[in-house]
Amino acid sequence: MIVHGPDGVLLGRHRRRTWELAGGTVEPGETFAQAAVRELREESGLVAEPGDVRVLGTLLDQVGDVVRLTVPVVVTQWSGHPQQHENAIGSWRFWPLDALPGRLFVPSAQCLTAWNPDLPLDHPPADFQPYNSPGR
C-alpha cells in the first residue's frame, strides 16, 4: 500500500535487502481496505481507517510460471510513527519521491508507477487496470 505524506512515501527494508511498500494478503471476510488497514498496523504500527484507503485497481504480471495479482491502494490518512515489528520488513522510513532507493521490490515499483506514472522507476511491465470509482 502507498502511504504518502509530506515526508514522502513509506518503504521498509526487507530481509532480502529490497525496499518495499507495506502489504500482505486479504483474509477471509476482509475488504481490500480492511486488509490494508490491518497489514499497515501489523507491519509498521501506523493506524488508519478503511475509509482512509483508496483502491487504485489491479496489476497483473508474470514471473516465470507464477502469475501475480497485486491490488495497489493509497492510504490517505493515518496516525502514529513507523515502528519496527517482528516481521520480514523493518527499517521503515519515508522517502521523498525524487530520492527513492535503488533496490525496490518489483511489485512495489509497479504499484508506485500505477499511482504516479511520472516516477522514473525501472521495472518489468505489468498490466494495470484502474478502477473507475476512486472510492472503491
C-alpha positions as CSV (number, residue, x, y, z in Angstrom):
1,M,0.0,0.0,0.0
2,I,1.1,3.5,-0.7
3,V,1.4,5.7,2.4
4,H,2.4,9.1,1.1
5,G,2.6,12.3,3.1
6,P,4.7,15.5,3.4
7,D,7.9,13.4,4.2
8,G,7.5,11.1,1.2
9,V,6.4,7.5,0.7
10,L,6.7,4.9,3.4
11,L,9.1,2.0,2.5
12,G,10.5,-0.8,4.6
13,R,13.7,-2.8,4.2
14,H,13.0,-6.5,3.5
15,R,15.4,-9.1,4.9
16,R,16.2,-9.8,1.2
17,R,17.6,-6.3,1.0
18,T,14.9,-4.7,-1.1
19,W,12.9,-1.7,-0.2
20,E,9.1,-2.2,-0.4
21,L,5.7,-0.9,0.4
22,A,3.7,-2.3,3.3
23,G,1.4,-5.1,2.1
24,G,0.2,-8.5,2.6
25,T,-2.8,-10.8,2.0
26,V,-6.5,-10.4,2.3
27,E,-8.0,-12.7,5.0
28,P,-11.4,-14.3,4.6
29,G,-14.2,-11.8,5.0
30,E,-12.0,-8.7,4.6
31,T,-12.3,-6.0,2.0
32,F,-9.1,-4.7,0.4
33,A,-9.4,-1.6,2.6
34,Q,-9.8,-3.6,5.8
35,A,-6.8,-5.8,4.8
36,A,-4.7,-2.7,4.1
37,V,-5.5,-1.2,7.4
38,R,-4.7,-4.4,9.3
39,E,-1.5,-5.0,7.4
40,L,-0.3,-1.4,7.9
41,R,-0.8,-1.7,11.6
42,E,0.8,-5.2,11.9
43,E,3.8,-4.3,9.7
44,S,4.6,-0.6,10.6
45,G,2.5,0.3,13.6
46,L,0.6,3.0,11.7
47,V,-3.1,3.3,12.3
48,A,-5.6,4.1,9.6
49,E,-9.3,3.5,9.0
50,P,-10.9,1.7,6.0
51,G,-12.4,5.0,4.9
52,D,-8.9,6.4,4.5
53,V,-7.9,3.7,1.9
54,R,-8.4,4.3,-1.8
55,V,-8.1,1.2,-4.1
56,L,-6.4,2.1,-7.3
57,G,-7.1,-1.0,-9.4
58,T,-5.3,-4.3,-10.2
59,L,-1.9,-5.1,-11.5
60,L,-1.2,-8.3,-13.3
61,D,2.3,-9.6,-14.2
62,Q,4.1,-12.9,-14.5
63,V,7.4,-14.1,-13.1
64,G,8.4,-17.4,-14.6
65,D,5.4,-19.7,-14.2
66,V,3.9,-17.5,-11.4
67,V,1.1,-15.1,-12.3
68,R,1.0,-12.3,-9.8
69,L,-2.1,-10.2,-9.0
70,T,-1.4,-7.1,-6.9
71,V,-4.0,-4.6,-5.7
72,P,-2.4,-1.2,-5.1
73,V,-4.1,1.1,-2.6
74,V,-3.3,4.5,-1.3
75,V,-3.7,5.3,2.4
76,T,-4.8,9.0,2.6
77,Q,-4.7,9.5,6.3
78,W,-3.1,7.7,9.3
79,S,-1.7,8.3,12.8
80,G,1.4,7.2,14.6
81,H,5.0,6.8,13.6
82,P,6.5,3.8,11.8
83,Q,8.0,1.3,14.2
84,Q,9.9,-1.9,13.9
85,H,7.8,-5.0,14.4
86,E,8.8,-8.7,14.3
87,N,8.3,-9.5,10.7
88,A,10.3,-9.7,7.4
89,I,10.2,-5.9,6.9
90,G,11.8,-3.3,9.1
91,S,13.7,0.0,9.0
92,W,10.6,1.8,8.0
93,R,11.1,5.4,6.8
94,F,9.6,7.9,4.5
95,W,11.4,8.6,1.2
96,P,11.0,11.7,-0.9
97,L,9.6,10.8,-4.4
98,D,12.6,12.4,-6.0
99,A,15.0,10.3,-3.9
100,L,13.6,6.7,-3.8
101,P,16.0,3.9,-3.0
102,G,17.5,1.8,-5.8
103,R,16.5,-1.7,-4.9
104,L,12.7,-1.6,-4.9
105,F,10.7,-4.8,-4.8
106,V,9.2,-5.2,-8.3
107,P,5.6,-5.2,-7.2
108,S,6.2,-2.1,-5.1
109,A,7.7,-0.3,-8.1
110,Q,4.8,-1.3,-10.2
111,C,2.3,0.0,-7.6
112,L,4.2,3.3,-7.3
113,T,4.1,3.9,-11.1
114,A,0.5,2.9,-11.3
115,W,-0.2,5.6,-8.7
116,N,2.2,8.1,-10.3
117,P,3.2,7.3,-13.9
118,D,5.8,10.1,-13.8
119,L,8.0,8.4,-11.3
120,P,11.3,7.4,-13.0
121,L,11.2,3.8,-11.9
122,D,12.5,0.9,-14.0
123,H,10.7,-2.4,-13.6
124,P,9.2,-5.2,-15.6
125,P,5.9,-4.2,-17.1
126,A,2.6,-5.1,-15.5
127,D,-1.0,-4.8,-16.9
128,F,-2.7,-2.1,-14.8
129,Q,-6.5,-2.0,-14.8
130,P,-7.6,1.1,-12.8
131,Y,-10.9,1.2,-11.0
132,N,-13.4,3.7,-12.4
133,S,-14.6,4.8,-9.0
134,P,-12.0,6.3,-6.6
135,G,-14.0,5.3,-3.6
136,R,-13.9,1.5,-4.2
